[in-house]
């Protein structure tokens, strides 16, 4: 299983589509076996779901994400968890694996007044 977490300063960032780097965390037999940080391609609609699919990502842990992006990930067979807290990637993945990840509201609902509305 492979996770992708959008990051800023070593921790999850709420602004998924405009993050400067992603942490990819590989899990085998419920244990973290690898981690790498990569710079994503330039942000354009549909680019990140395709790129993460090509990288073998199964799950995206995000603070927030627009509805259209969530649909594109679903079509690519990638599970999206929104409302994840600002934490280090390993902590988020371990919490997910032990069913103890506490999520809040999708902070990027693209609704008027949301923190990421455009």
Helices and strands as residue ranges (DSSP letters): E 2-8, E 11-12, G 16-18, E 21-28, E 31-38, H 47-54, E 59-61, H 67-75, E 79-81, H 89-97
